[in-house]
Amino acid sequence: FTLSGLATGTITLPTEGIAQGQYVVIWDADDADGSLSASTSYCSVNAQTKLCEQALYIACGGGNGATQNCAFQAVDVSSNNDWNVTIVAEQHTIDSIRYDNADDYWPVLSADFSYALAFTGYNNQYGANFVRSCTTQGTPGAATLANCSATDSQCAFTEQCQLSGDGSAACVSHQCVCDLNGGFYPDSRAGCQRIPPPMDCTAYVMKNNSQRFTKFVISDAAIDADDVYAVTYFDANAVDFTRSDRARVKTETIYSFDADLHEENIAGYAQTVLQNEDGSKSWSSLAWSTNCTIVTPSPTFAPTQTPTAAPSFAPTDAPTAAPTWQTPKVYISGDFCEQDRCECFEQATDCCLSAAASASSNCSGHEVVVTAATAHGLLVYNAFKVFPENYPFPVRIDWVIDELGTFASGNSTRLEGVDAGLRVSPLNGSAWINGTAFVNLPFWVNQSEIVCADNTTACAGQWTHEAALRSLFVFEATACFADGGGGGGDADDCATIYPQQLQMIITRSIEGDGLGVGARK
């Protein structure tokens, strides 16, 4: 491996390599302290080495017995200057991260703390995905924790809450209270942290026969939290309406907007909304940070530029009228429901997508349960379906799979710092329906061995199959685009409808090692 940035040179891994889920710590053996230690609160620490037992430690420099051909650069990262780290193997970039002090969404840390991803698997290119370590100096080699202990999560004085720019924040009863209108949310480690707004918002004013409506398409925000998206628009009487839910494509019956805003080609604005676990509190990114630009799609066919030949004088057969297709709708299909669209079977297309429609339907989330294979992976399928089923033009569906963490059977609380060794791939992509009613998407589900720190009865009890460790993934149709017969495949009429999300619960197979049922536990 070749290093560049904060550390430079090369490192060589042990012959056994890196196990899936194992952490690698590259550290500066020439540091004045010359030592490394981990907190016993967040990993199993070896009594002799004072390090996390399951992590791999690689020392760079000439001190402390280091043997690798690498060294750290004299860069003071605490001064908040730009810095980066890149790891390359065989001319392929394995990972790269850059701190940019122009990115307002990186949290500002108290002295002696380190940066940590808020949760394993989060995108490390987003500054908002980072929080401060639970303890000073961090715990190198411990798993990323979504939550610190109660003591380590507390603030001691107001200045801790204001580090990232919320001048109105305060430390009340050892918890940060943030400015509700300032675009901040309280993080137990990072104080009041800025909320990234959606990257873009477009309001497509559509016409389908006699129906007119607006489709708001909101781009994702640069954060991997369990977020909600809100759009606020202003009608012709300047009355504002807000719709807030998880969908990033929202269809509203409005098509005429406030005159002053419309003159600037703006329908309103979009916001990222973060909520606490029970949804009783919410915090939003700043209003008007992401405006929704009005776009009226041009007609599919351009008019004829030059005169046509004179018509025939003789009577001709009556022309056959071309069919007029309604806006295609796309939804997730499968045997998780007895009939298409589940509770919304033969219901209006806004069923379970708006507050009014949800009130008259028994809307609920749906799930599939898959048991992972032990050897070569298990191939499973999810499906998209289009309505009307005989829609003759190409439709593209963009989709994503988000991992929400590890859980035990019958318990809705995420197990922090626990990796069930379950993986789904790929995690995003696009699918096409072209001349058929549906498309099947293949996914690979794999499990890797779980090895405890020791081979004791307690270890077996912790990881036994009866505990039913499982990982929760959410499969979601994020947007769709239809050609509409005009060519080009632009964002012509298309919409995702319920169900556009499906929970995938992946459980471990009872066969093989790593489950507390064999020679290896």
C-alpha positions in Angstrom: 0.0 0.0 0.0 1.2 3.5 -0.9 0.4 6.4 1.4 0.2 10.1 0.5 -0.9 13.2 2.4 -0.6 13.2 6.2 1.4 10.0 5.9 3.7 9.1 3.0 5.6 6.0 2.0 4.6 2.4 1.8 3.2 -0.2 4.2 3.1 -4.0 3.9 0.4 -6.0 5.5 0.9 -9.3 7.3 0.5 -12.4 5.2 -3.0 -13.2 6.7 -4.2 -9.8 5.4 -7.1 -7.9 6.8 -10.3 -9.6 8.0 -13.7 -8.1 6.9 -14.7 -5.5 9.4 -11.2 -5.3 11.0 -9.8 -1.9 11.7 -6.3 -0.9 10.7 -4.5 1.8 12.7 -1.6 3.7 11.0 0.2 5.7 13.7 3.2 8.0 14.1 5.9 6.2 16.1 8.1 9.3 16.0 5.5 11.3 18.0 7.0 12.9 21.1 4.9 10.6 23.3 5.9 7.6 21.3 3.1 5.4 22.7 -0.5 4.4 21.8 -3.3 3.3 23.9 -7.1 2.6 23.7 -10.0 3.3 26.0 -11.3 0.2 27.8 -14.8 1.7 27.5 -15.1 1.1 23.7 -13.1 -2.1 22.8 -11.6 -5.2 24.4 -8.1 -3.9 25.4 -5.1 -6.2 25.7 -3.6 -5.9 29.2 0.0 -5.9 27.9 -0.2 -3.8 24.8 -3.0 -1.4 26.0 -4.5 -1.7 22.5 -7.7 -3.1 21.0 -7.3 -6.8 20.6 -9.0 -7.2 17.2 -7.4 -4.2 15.4 -4.2 -4.2 13.3 -1.6 -1.6 14.2 1.0 -0.3 11.8 3.7 2.0 13.1 5.3 4.6 10.7 8.6 6.3 11.4 11.8 5.2 13.1 10.7 5.1 16.7 9.1 2.5 18.9 10.4 -0.4 16.8 8.7 0.7 13.6 9.7 -1.4 10.6 7.5 0.0 7.8 8.8 2.4 5.1 6.5 5.2 6.0 6.4 8.5 7.9 4.0 11.2 9.0 4.3 14.7 7.7 4.8 17.8 10.0 1.2 19.0 9.7 -0.8 20.4 12.6 -4.3 19.2 11.8 -5.6 20.9 15.0 -5.1 24.3 13.3 -7.9 23.3 10.9 -5.8 23.7 7.7 -6.6 21.6 4.7 -5.2 18.1 4.9 -5.7 14.8 3.2 -4.9 11.1 3.4 -4.9 8.7 0.4 -4.2 4.9 0.3 -3.4 3.3 -3.1 -2.8 -0.4 -3.8 -1.6 -1.6 -7.3 -2.5 1.8 -8.8 -6.1 1.6 -7.5 -7.2 4.2 -4.9 -8.5 2.2 -1.9 -9.7 5.2 0.0 -9.1 9.0 0.1 -10.3 11.6 2.5 -9.7 15.4 2.5 -10.5 17.9 5.2 -11.5 21.2 3.7 -11.9 24.1 6.1 -14.1 25.8 3.4 -16.7 23.0 4.1 -18.9 24.5 6.8 -20.3 21.0 7.7 -17.2 19.6 9.3 -17.7 19.9 13.1 -15.2 22.0 15.0 -13.7 19.9 17.8 -12.6 20.6 21.4 -8.9 20.3 22.0 -7.4 16.8 22.2 -10.4 15.1 20.5 -10.2 13.3 17.2 -12.6 13.0 14.2 -14.6 9.8 13.8 -17.3 8.7 11.3 -20.7 8.9 13.0 -21.5 5.3 11.8 -19.7 2.5 10.0 -20.4 2.7 6.2 -21.1 6.4 6.1 -19.5 8.4 3.2 -16.2 9.8 4.4 -16.3 12.5 1.7 -19.1 14.4 3.6 -17.9 16.5 6.5 -21.3 16.3 8.1 -20.8 12.6 8.6 -18.0 13.2 11.1 -18.3 13.7 14.9 -15.7 14.0 17.6 -14.4 10.9 19.3 -16.0 9.8 22.5 -12.8 10.4 24.5 -9.8 12.6 24.2 -7.1 11.2 21.9 -9.8 8.9 20.5 -9.8 5.1 20.7 -7.7 4.0 17.8 -8.8 0.5 16.7 -12.2 0.5 18.2 -15.4 0.2 16.1 -17.1 3.4 15.1 -19.8 4.1 17.6 -23.1 5.9 16.8 -23.4 6.8 20.5 -20.9 7.4 23.3 -21.5 6.6 27.0 -23.9 8.9 28.8 -20.9 10.6 30.6 -18.9 11.1 27.4 -22.0 12.5 25.6 -22.5 15.4 28.0 -21.5 19.0 27.5 -19.8 20.8 30.4 -20.1 24.4 29.3 -21.9 26.4 26.6 -18.7 27.0 24.5 -18.6 23.3 23.6 -22.0 23.6 22.0 -21.1 26.8 20.0 -17.8 25.5 18.4 -19.4 24.8 15.0 -20.9 28.3 14.7 -24.2 28.3 16.5 -23.8 31.4 18.6 -27.2 31.0 20.2 -26.5 27.5 21.5 -26.4 26.7 25.2 -25.4 23.8 27.4 -28.5 23.1 29.5 -28.5 20.1 32.0 -25.4 18.8 30.2 -27.2 18.7 26.8 -26.7 21.1 23.9 -29.7 23.2 23.0 -29.4 24.6 19.4 -31.0 27.5 17.5 -34.1 25.9 15.9 -34.1 28.5 13.1 -30.3 28.6 12.6 -29.8 25.3 10.6 -28.2 23.4 13.4 -29.0 20.1 15.2 -27.7 18.8 18.6 -25.2 16.0 18.3 -24.1 14.3 21.5 -20.5 14.6 20.5 -20.1 17.5 18.1 -22.3 20.0 19.9 -24.6 22.0 17.6 -23.7 20.8 14.2 -24.7 22.4 10.8 -27.3 20.6 8.7 -26.4 20.3 5.0 -29.2 21.4 2.8 -30.3 19.3 -0.3 -27.8 19.8 -3.1 -30.5 20.9 -5.6 -34.3 21.2 -6.1 -36.3 21.5 -9.3 -40.0 22.1 -9.7 -41.2 20.6 -12.9 -44.6 22.1 -13.9 -46.3 19.4 -15.8 -49.4 18.9 -17.9 -51.0 15.6 -18.6 -54.2 16.0 -20.7 -56.4 18.2 -18.6 -54.4 17.7 -15.4 -51.8 20.1 -14.3 -49.4 19.6 -11.4 -45.9 20.2 -10.2 -43.3 17.5 -9.5 -40.6 18.6 -7.0 -37.3 16.6 -7.5 -34.9 17.1 -4.5 -31.3 16.0 -4.7 -29.8 14.2 -1.7 -28.0 16.2 1.0 -24.3 15.6 1.8 -25.1 13.6 5.0 -25.9 10.0 5.6 -28.2 10.5 8.6 -31.7 9.1 8.7 -33.1 12.2 7.2 -36.4 13.6 5.9 -36.9 16.1 3.0 -39.2 19.1 3.2 -40.3 21.3 0.4 -42.1 24.7 1.0 -43.8 26.4 -1.9 -46.0 29.5 -2.3 -49.3 29.5 -4.2 -50.6 32.4 -6.3 -52.0 34.0 -3.2 -48.5 33.9 -1.5 -49.8 31.3 1.0 -47.0 28.8 1.9 -47.4 25.1 2.1 -44.9 22.6 3.4 -44.7 18.9 2.7 -42.2 16.8 4.7 -41.5 13.1 4.3 -38.7 10.7 3.2 -39.5 10.9 -0.5 -37.2 13.1 -2.6 -39.8 13.3 -5.4 -43.0 14.9 -4.3 -46.0 15.5 -6.6 -48.3 18.4 -5.7 -51.5 19.6 -7.5 -50.3 23.2 -7.5 -49.1 24.7 -10.8 -49.3 28.5 -10.3 -47.0 30.1 -7.8 -46.5 33.5 -6.1 -46.0 36.1 -8.8 -42.9 37.7 -7.2 -41.2 34.4 -6.8 -42.3 33.1 -10.2 -40.7 36.2 -11.8 -37.4 34.9 -10.4 -38.3 31.4 -11.6 -38.6 30.1 -8.0 -41.4 28.0 -6.6 -40.1 27.8 -3.0 -37.2 26.0 -1.2 -36.2 22.5 0.0 -34.7 21.6 3.4 -33.0 18.6 5.1 -34.9 17.6 8.3 -33.2 15.6 11.0 -35.4 14.1 13.8 -34.8 12.4 17.2 -35.4 8.7 17.6 -39.1 8.9 18.4 -39.8 11.8 15.9 -41.0 14.2 18.6 -38.3 16.8 17.8 -36.9 17.9 14.4 -34.3 20.3 13.1 -34.0 21.7 9.6 -31.3 23.2 7.4 -31.6 26.9 6.7 -34.6 28.0 4.7 -33.8 29.4 1.2 -30.5 27.6 1.1 -31.7 25.4 -1.7 -34.3 27.1 -4.0 -36.6 25.1 -6.1 -36.2 26.3 -9.7 -39.3 26.2 -11.9 -38.9 24.2 -15.1 -41.6 23.8 -17.7 -40.7 20.9 -20.0 -40.8 21.9 -23.6 -43.1 20.1 -26.0 -41.9 16.7 -27.1 -41.9 17.5 -30.9 -40.8 20.8 -32.4 -43.0 22.3 -35.0 -42.3 21.9 -38.7 -40.0 24.7 -39.8 -40.7 24.7 -43.6 -44.0 24.5 -45.5 -45.1 20.9 -46.3 -46.3 19.6 -49.6 -49.8 20.5 -50.7 -52.4 18.0 -49.3 -54.0 15.5 -51.7 -57.3 16.6 -53.1 -58.7 13.1 -53.2 -60.4 11.9 -50.1 -58.1 9.9 -47.8 -58.7 7.3 -45.2 -59.3 8.8 -41.7 -56.1 8.9 -39.7 -55.7 6.6 -36.8 -55.3 8.7 -33.7 -52.1 8.0 -31.8 -52.7 6.8 -28.2 -52.2 9.4 -25.5 -50.3 7.8 -22.6 -50.8 8.9 -19.0 -47.9 9.6 -16.8 -46.1 6.4 -16.0 -45.8 5.4 -12.4 -43.2 3.1 -10.9 -43.3 1.1 -7.7 -41.6 -1.8 -5.9 -43.3 -5.2 -6.7 -43.0 -8.6 -5.2 -44.5 -11.3 -3.0 -44.1 -9.3 0.2 -47.7 -8.3 -0.6 -50.6 -10.4 -1.8 -51.4 -7.9 -4.6 -49.7 -5.1 -6.5 -49.2 -1.9 -4.4 -50.2 -3.7 -1.2 -52.7 -1.5 0.7 -53.0 0.8 -2.3 -54.2 -1.8 -4.7 -56.6 -0.2 -7.2 -56.3 3.1 -5.2 -55.3 6.5 -6.4 -51.7 7.1 -7.2 -51.2 9.4 -4.3 -52.3 6.7 -1.9 -49.9 6.6 1.2 -47.9 9.5 -0.3 -49.9 12.4 1.2 -51.4 13.1 4.6 -54.9 13.1 3.3 -54.4 9.9 1.3 -52.7 8.1 4.2 -55.6 8.9 6.5 -57.9 6.7 4.4 -55.5 3.8 3.8 -53.8 1.3 6.1 -50.3 2.4 5.1 -47.4 0.5 6.6 -43.9 -0.4 5.8 -43.1 -3.8 4.2 -40.2 -6.1 4.5 -38.6 -9.2 3.2 -36.4 -11.5 5.3 -33.4 -13.2 3.7 -31.1 -15.7 5.3 -27.5 -15.2 4.0 -25.5 -18.0 2.5 -22.3 -19.2 4.0 -20.1 -20.0 1.1 -20.5 -18.2 -2.3 -23.2 -15.7 -1.4 -27.0 -15.8 -2.0 -28.5 -14.3 -5.1 -31.8 -12.5 -4.4 -34.1 -10.3 -6.5 -36.1 -7.2 -6.0 -38.5 -5.9 -8.7 -39.8 -2.7 -10.1 -43.1 -2.5 -12.0 -44.5 0.2 -14.2 -48.1 1.4 -14.6 -49.7 1.3 -17.1 -48.3 -2.1 -17.7 -48.2 -1.7 -21.5 -46.4 1.7 -21.4 -44.4 1.5 -24.7 -41.5 3.9 -23.9 -38.3 3.5 -21.9 -38.5 4.3 -18.2 -35.3 4.6 -16.0 -35.6 4.0 -12.2 -32.8 5.2 -9.9 -32.5 3.2 -6.7 -30.3 3.0 -3.5 -29.9 0.6 -0.6 -29.1 2.1 2.8 -27.8 0.1 5.7 -29.4 1.0 9.0 -27.4 -1.2 11.4 -27.4 -4.4 13.4 -30.3 -5.6 15.6 -31.2 -8.5 17.7 -34.4 -10.5 17.2 -37.5 -8.8 18.8 -35.5 -5.6 19.6 -35.8 -2.4 17.7 -32.7 -0.8 19.3 -29.7 -0.7 17.1 -26.7 -2.6 18.5 -23.9 0.0 18.5 -20.5 -1.2 17.6 -21.7 -4.6 16.5 -21.0 -5.9 13.0 -23.2 -8.9 12.1 -20.9 -9.6 9.1 -23.7 -9.2 6.6 -23.4 -7.4 3.3 -25.6 -6.6 0.3 -24.2 -5.5 -3.1 -24.5 -3.4 -5.1 -25.8 -0.5 -3.0 -27.1 1.8 -5.8 -27.8 1.9 -9.5 -30.3 2.4 -12.3 -32.8 0.0 -13.9 -34.7 0.2 -17.2 -38.1 -0.9 -18.1 -38.5 -0.9 -21.8 -41.5 -2.6 -23.4 -42.1 -4.9 -20.4 -44.3 -4.5 -17.3 -41.4 -5.0 -14.8 -37.7 -5.6 -14.3 -35.9 -7.8 -11.8 -32.8 -6.5 -10.0 -30.3 -9.1 -8.7 -28.4 -8.6 -5.4 -25.8 -10.6 -3.7 -26.1 -11.3 0.0 -23.0 -12.5 1.9 -22.0 -13.2 5.4 -18.5 -13.3 6.9 -17.3 -15.1 9.9 -17.7 -13.5 13.3 -14.9 -14.2 15.8 -15.1 -13.2 19.4 -12.2 -11.9 21.4 -12.2 -15.1 23.4 -13.7 -18.6 23.0 -15.8 -18.7 26.2 -19.3 -19.6 27.1 -20.1 -15.9 27.4 -18.8 -15.3 23.9 -21.0 -18.1 22.6 -24.0 -16.6 24.4 -23.3 -13.2 22.9 -23.2 -14.4 19.3 -25.4 -17.5 19.3 -27.8 -18.0 16.4 -30.7 -17.9 18.9 -29.9 -14.2 19.5 -30.8 -13.8 15.8 -28.4 -11.1 14.8 -29.7 -9.3 11.8 -28.8 -6.3 9.6 -31.5 -3.9 8.4 -31.2 -2.5 4.8 -33.7 -0.2 3.1 -34.2 -0.6 -0.7 -35.7 2.6 -2.2 -36.7 3.9 -5.6 -35.4 7.5 -5.4 -36.5 8.8 -8.8 -37.7 7.8 -12.3 -37.4 9.3 -15.7 -39.5 8.5 -18.8 -38.7 9.2 -22.5 -42.4 9.8 -23.2 -41.9 9.1 -26.9 -39.9 12.3 -27.5 -36.5 10.7 -27.4 -33.6 11.7 -25.1 -34.8 10.2 -21.9 -35.0 13.5 -20.1 -37.1 14.2 -17.0 -40.4 13.9 -18.8 -43.5 12.8 -16.9 -42.8 10.0 -14.4 -43.3 9.4 -10.7 -42.6 6.9 -8.0 -45.6 5.7 -6.1 -46.3 3.5 -3.0 -44.6 1.3 -2.2 -41.3 3.0 -3.1 -39.4 1.6 -0.1 -38.8 -2.0 1.1 -37.0 -3.1 4.3 -34.6 -6.0 3.7 -33.9 -7.9 6.9 -30.8 -10.0 6.5 -30.2 -12.8 9.0 -27.2 -15.1 9.4 -27.2 -18.7 8.3 -27.1 -21.2 11.2 -24.4 -23.2 9.3 -20.7 -22.7 9.5 -18.4 -20.9 11.9 -18.8 -17.6 13.8 -22.2 -18.3 15.3 -21.3 -19.9 18.7 -22.3 -23.3 17.5 -19.1 -24.9 16.3 -15.4 -25.4 17.2 -14.9 -21.7 16.4 -17.1 -19.2 18.2 
